[in-house]
Each structure stands twice: as structure tokens, then as C-alpha cells.
Amino acid sequence: MAEIKENGKLYLVATPIGNLEDITLRALKTLKEVDTILAEDTRKTKQLLNHFEISKPLISFYRHNEGIKIDYVLSLLKSGNNLALVSDAGTPAISDPGEDLVRACIENNITVIPIPGAVAFIQGLICSGLDTTKFVFEGFLSVNKRVRRERLKELQEEKRTMIFYEAPHKLKRTIDDLYNTFGPERNVVFAREITKIYEEFLRFTLQEAKEYYDDKEIKGEFVIILEGKKVIDEDIINETPIDILMESYLKEGMDKKEAMKKIAKEKGITKSEVYKYLLKE
């Protein structure tokens, strides 16, 4: 009777996001022990492996071939091979290939094991100085102008810290969209080239960010950490004069009609009463 092989395991191995010293001992051990490594870019992974004197077969596994490679990868795992999945940098399946493969492994009773390490957006958040108790990771915004702006509009009332990834050639466009959506006074942090030689954290309002990057040659990969909408105590709102509230909401990027509607709701009065008050001013 033919021997039935146990399924292999899939290891999700986090690799450095810039500084090679950030790889973990467990990650190195795993990469040495698996049968094959699935790599987003085999050339970049080869450089990493060569640096640590690791020699393993590599299979190209990136976003645009993930769908057609999954069946093949599953066949390797079902044949008893242990595989490691790595992205170009950081943790696989976070804005990188891997999510669909993990789901397929779970559906096929194949064990998936995380090998923790660097995640760029976490490093950006913890050094931002903004609220870390609650946050939402948005990854890369859509390249489609309409879809991107609709998503940002959906986030206008978001009170948690928001985190985005962005490429250098798209940064100015994204700053404009953030400015137009959240207003000039919203605080934002730009974390560039995290863990690399030219790492920097720049802290601005969106108005200051527009002015700073307007004539700059932009290089490097960015994590953008945006302050959530501030929660104002209802008692304070009720005590705050209408004209001060109007000025505050206009600074946040609301138009006058939207601001008047919001003030009327908060004060428990009609929009016409808000309008009459402002006329007196």
C-alpha cells in the first residue's frame, strides 16, 4: 500500500524592510530548513539569502501570478514539502502577495505558521507621536482618482489614526487629496525610508505638508500616519459660540452649508437659526 505523505507547512517569513540586521534568528533558521522559498522578487530574495549564506530553490510568487501559481504551490505542500513565503520587504500578505494563498491553505487543511518580524506601518505608527491605542491601516490608496477620493471621503469621520503606504511619485497627489478631504489643520506624519540610511520622520499639518513638498524632489517609500478626527465633548460643543464652531469646521475642510447643518444638529436648533446668528456677527 502506497505511503500517504503528510501535508507540508507554509511559513510566512518576515524579512527586513531596509536594514538586514532586522532579520530574526527564527527567520534565518526557517529559511535554512524549508524545502523551497516562494519569493515576490527572486532577485531581491537571492541577495538576502546570499548575504546570510543560504542556498534554497526559489519560486517566483508575486501579485500578478499568485492566482495561477496557487494550485502548483498547493500540490507541493500536499506532497509534504515545507515552503516559506517572503515578500520583497517586511511581512508577507500585508499589502503584498500571500492573502489568497493563506486562504487556500486553510481550505485545504494545510498549516500556516507566522515567523514574525518587521512591518513598516507599525514602525511608522509607534514613532509618529499620534494616537496608537486605536488605528486603521489602509495600505495603498487606489490609483483610480474617483475610487481613491471616494474612499477618503468615507474616512472623513474616522476617529482612529489612519495609516497609508505611498510611493514617491504619487506622494504630492496623495497630499492634495488628503488636504482636500481632511482640511489644512489635520496633523500628519511622513515616515520615509524606515530603517534605512536616510530614515526620517517629518511632522506637519496638511497645510504645512503641501508647502514643504511642493518644490521637493521626492525619493523613497513613505508611510503616512494621519491623525483621526478629534472627538469634541458635547458639553463643550453646546458651550462653544456658533461663530467659533463655524470657523473650526471650515478649517477642517467642510463647506459652509455642511458646517451649518452640523452646528444646527449639535446645538439642537434649525439651520436658519444658525444662519441668522452668523449674519449678526
C-alpha positions as CSV (number, residue, x, y, z in Angstrom):
1,M,0.0,0.0,0.0
2,A,1.3,3.4,-1.0
3,E,2.6,5.6,1.8
4,I,0.4,8.6,2.5
5,K,2.5,11.7,3.0
6,E,1.6,14.3,5.5
7,N,1.0,17.8,4.2
8,G,3.9,20.2,4.4
9,K,3.6,23.6,6.2
10,L,3.6,27.1,4.8
11,Y,5.8,29.6,6.8
12,L,5.1,33.3,6.4
13,V,8.5,34.7,7.0
14,A,9.0,38.5,7.6
15,T,12.2,39.9,6.2
16,P,13.9,43.3,6.8
17,I,12.4,46.4,5.4
18,G,15.8,48.0,4.8
19,N,18.3,47.1,7.5
20,L,19.5,43.5,7.1
21,E,20.2,43.3,10.8
22,D,16.5,43.4,11.5
23,I,16.0,39.7,10.4
24,T,15.3,37.4,13.3
25,L,17.2,34.2,14.2
26,R,14.0,32.2,13.8
27,A,13.5,33.6,10.3
28,L,17.1,32.6,9.3
29,K,16.5,29.1,10.8
30,T,13.3,28.7,8.9
31,L,14.7,29.8,5.6
32,K,17.6,27.3,6.0
33,E,15.2,24.4,6.9
34,V,12.4,24.7,4.3
35,D,12.4,22.9,1.0
36,T,11.6,25.8,-1.2
37,I,11.1,29.6,-0.9
38,L,8.3,31.5,-2.6
39,A,9.6,35.0,-3.4
40,E,7.9,38.1,-4.6
41,D,11.1,39.0,-6.5
42,T,13.5,36.2,-6.7
43,R,16.4,38.6,-7.5
44,K,15.9,40.5,-4.3
45,T,15.4,37.4,-2.2
46,K,18.6,35.9,-3.7
47,Q,20.5,38.9,-2.5
48,L,19.1,38.4,1.0
49,L,19.9,34.7,1.0
50,N,23.4,35.2,-0.3
51,H,24.1,37.7,2.5
52,F,23.3,35.1,5.1
53,E,24.8,32.2,3.1
54,I,21.6,30.4,2.5
55,S,21.0,28.3,-0.6
56,K,17.5,27.2,-1.5
57,P,15.3,26.7,-4.6
58,L,13.2,29.8,-5.3
59,I,9.8,30.1,-7.0
60,S,8.5,33.4,-8.3
61,F,5.3,34.3,-6.5
62,Y,4.0,37.8,-6.9
63,R,0.7,39.6,-7.1
64,H,0.1,39.2,-10.8
65,N,0.9,35.4,-10.9
66,E,-0.4,34.5,-7.5
67,G,-3.7,33.2,-8.9
68,I,-2.1,30.8,-11.4
69,K,0.6,29.6,-9.0
70,I,-1.6,28.7,-6.1
71,D,-2.6,25.2,-7.4
72,Y,1.0,24.4,-8.1
73,V,2.1,25.6,-4.6
74,L,-0.7,23.5,-3.0
75,S,0.5,20.5,-4.9
76,L,4.0,21.0,-3.4
77,L,2.6,21.3,0.1
78,K,0.3,18.3,-0.3
79,S,3.4,16.3,-1.4
80,G,5.0,17.0,2.0
81,N,7.2,20.0,1.1
82,N,7.6,22.8,3.6
83,L,7.6,26.2,2.0
84,A,8.5,29.7,3.1
85,L,6.7,32.7,1.6
86,V,8.6,36.0,1.6
87,S,7.9,39.4,0.1
88,D,10.4,42.0,-1.1
89,A,10.5,43.5,2.4
90,G,8.5,43.2,5.6
91,T,5.7,40.8,6.4
92,P,4.0,38.8,3.6
93,A,0.3,39.3,3.0
94,I,0.3,42.9,4.3
95,S,0.0,44.9,1.1
96,D,2.0,42.1,-0.5
97,P,1.2,38.7,-2.1
98,G,0.0,35.9,0.2
99,E,-3.5,36.6,1.4
100,D,-5.1,34.3,-1.3
101,L,-2.5,31.6,-0.7
102,V,-3.1,31.6,3.1
103,R,-6.9,31.3,2.5
104,A,-6.3,28.4,0.0
105,C,-4.0,26.6,2.6
106,I,-6.7,26.9,5.3
107,E,-9.3,25.5,3.0
108,N,-7.0,22.5,2.2
109,N,-6.1,21.8,5.9
110,I,-2.5,23.0,5.4
111,T,-0.9,24.5,8.5
112,V,0.2,28.2,8.1
113,I,2.8,29.4,10.6
114,P,3.8,33.0,11.1
115,I,7.5,33.9,11.5
116,P,7.2,37.5,12.9
117,G,9.4,40.4,12.0
118,A,9.3,43.9,10.6
119,V,6.1,45.6,9.5
120,A,6.7,49.1,8.0
121,F,3.4,50.7,9.1
122,I,3.8,49.6,12.7
123,Q,7.3,51.2,12.9
124,G,5.8,54.4,11.4
125,L,3.0,54.4,13.8
126,I,5.0,53.9,17.0
127,C,7.4,56.8,16.1
128,S,4.7,59.1,14.9
129,G,3.6,60.7,18.2
130,L,0.0,60.2,17.2
131,D,-2.6,58.1,19.0
132,T,-1.5,54.4,18.9
133,T,-4.4,53.0,21.0
134,K,-6.7,52.7,18.1
135,F,-5.7,52.8,14.4
136,V,-6.8,51.7,10.9
137,F,-4.4,50.5,8.2
138,E,-5.5,51.5,4.7
139,G,-2.4,50.4,2.8
140,F,-2.0,51.8,-0.7
141,L,-4.9,54.0,-2.0
142,S,-6.4,53.2,-5.3
143,V,-4.7,54.7,-8.4
144,N,-8.1,55.4,-9.8
145,K,-8.9,59.0,-9.0
146,R,-12.6,58.5,-8.3
147,V,-12.2,55.4,-6.2
148,R,-9.4,57.0,-4.2
149,R,-11.4,60.1,-3.4
150,E,-14.5,58.2,-2.5
151,R,-12.5,56.1,-0.1
152,L,-11.0,59.2,1.6
153,K,-14.5,60.7,1.8
154,E,-15.6,57.6,3.6
155,L,-12.8,58.2,6.2
156,Q,-13.7,61.8,6.9
157,E,-15.5,60.8,10.2
158,E,-12.8,58.3,11.2
159,K,-11.6,59.0,14.7
160,R,-8.8,56.4,14.8
161,T,-5.3,57.2,13.5
162,M,-5.1,56.3,9.8
163,I,-2.1,54.8,8.1
164,F,-1.3,54.7,4.4
165,Y,1.5,53.5,2.2
166,E,2.6,55.6,-0.7
167,A,5.3,55.6,-3.5
168,P,7.4,58.7,-4.0
169,H,6.0,59.6,-7.5
170,K,2.4,59.6,-6.1
171,L,3.1,61.5,-2.9
172,K,2.1,65.0,-4.0
173,R,-1.1,63.8,-5.5
174,T,-2.0,62.0,-2.3
175,I,-1.2,65.0,-0.1
176,D,-3.5,67.1,-2.3
177,D,-6.3,64.5,-1.8
178,L,-5.7,64.4,2.0
179,Y,-5.7,68.2,2.2
180,N,-8.9,68.5,0.2
181,T,-10.6,65.8,2.3
182,F,-9.5,66.4,5.8
183,G,-8.6,70.2,5.7
184,P,-5.4,72.1,6.3
185,E,-5.2,71.8,10.1
186,R,-5.2,68.0,10.4
187,N,-1.9,66.6,11.8
188,V,0.1,64.2,9.7
189,V,3.4,62.4,9.9
190,F,5.5,61.3,6.9
191,A,7.8,58.3,7.7
192,R,10.3,57.9,4.9
193,E,12.8,55.0,4.3
194,I,12.2,53.4,7.7
195,T,15.3,51.5,9.0
196,K,17.4,52.7,6.1
197,I,20.3,55.2,5.9
198,Y,18.0,58.2,5.1
199,E,15.2,57.4,7.5
200,E,13.3,60.4,8.6
201,F,10.0,61.3,10.4
202,L,8.5,64.7,9.4
203,R,5.6,66.0,11.3
204,F,3.2,68.6,9.8
205,T,-0.3,69.9,9.4
206,L,-1.6,69.1,5.9
207,Q,-1.2,72.7,5.0
208,E,2.5,72.6,6.0
209,A,3.0,69.3,4.2
210,K,1.6,70.8,0.9
211,E,4.0,73.7,1.2
212,Y,7.0,71.6,2.2
213,Y,6.7,69.0,-0.6
214,D,5.6,71.5,-3.3
215,D,9.1,72.0,-4.7
216,K,10.9,69.0,-3.3
217,E,12.4,66.1,-5.3
218,I,10.7,63.2,-3.6
219,K,12.6,59.9,-3.1
220,G,12.0,56.8,-1.0
221,E,9.0,54.8,0.2
222,F,6.6,56.5,2.6
223,V,4.3,55.5,5.4
224,I,1.8,58.3,6.0
225,I,0.2,58.5,9.5
226,L,-2.8,60.8,9.7
227,E,-4.5,62.0,12.8
228,G,-8.1,60.8,13.3
229,K,-10.9,63.2,13.7
230,K,-10.9,64.8,17.2
231,V,-13.8,63.9,19.4
232,I,-15.3,67.0,21.0
233,D,-17.2,66.7,24.2
234,E,-20.9,67.5,23.7
235,D,-20.9,69.9,26.7
236,I,-18.1,71.8,25.2
237,I,-19.9,72.0,21.8
238,N,-23.0,73.3,23.4
239,E,-21.0,76.0,25.3
240,T,-18.9,77.0,22.2
241,P,-20.3,80.0,20.3
242,I,-21.6,79.3,16.9
243,D,-19.1,81.5,15.1
244,I,-16.2,79.7,16.8
245,L,-17.7,76.3,15.7
246,M,-18.1,77.6,12.2
247,E,-14.5,78.7,12.0
248,S,-13.3,75.3,13.4
249,Y,-15.3,73.2,10.9
250,L,-14.3,75.4,7.9
251,K,-10.7,74.8,8.9
252,E,-11.4,71.0,8.9
253,G,-12.4,71.3,5.3
254,M,-16.2,71.4,5.5
255,D,-18.0,73.8,3.2
256,K,-20.4,76.4,4.8
257,K,-23.6,74.5,4.1
258,E,-22.2,71.3,5.7
259,A,-20.8,73.2,8.7
260,M,-24.1,75.0,9.3
261,K,-26.0,71.7,9.2
262,K,-23.6,70.1,11.6
263,I,-23.8,73.0,14.1
264,A,-27.6,73.0,13.9
265,K,-27.7,69.3,14.8
266,E,-25.2,69.8,17.7
267,K,-27.0,72.8,19.1
268,G,-30.5,71.4,18.7
269,I,-31.6,74.4,16.6
270,T,-32.5,74.9,12.9
271,K,-30.1,75.8,10.1
272,S,-32.0,79.1,9.6
273,E,-31.3,80.0,13.3
274,V,-27.6,79.3,12.7
275,Y,-27.7,81.4,9.6
276,K,-29.4,84.3,11.4
277,Y,-26.8,84.2,14.2
278,L,-23.9,84.3,11.8
279,L,-25.5,87.3,9.9
280,K,-25.5,89.2,13.2
281,E,-21.8,88.6,13.6
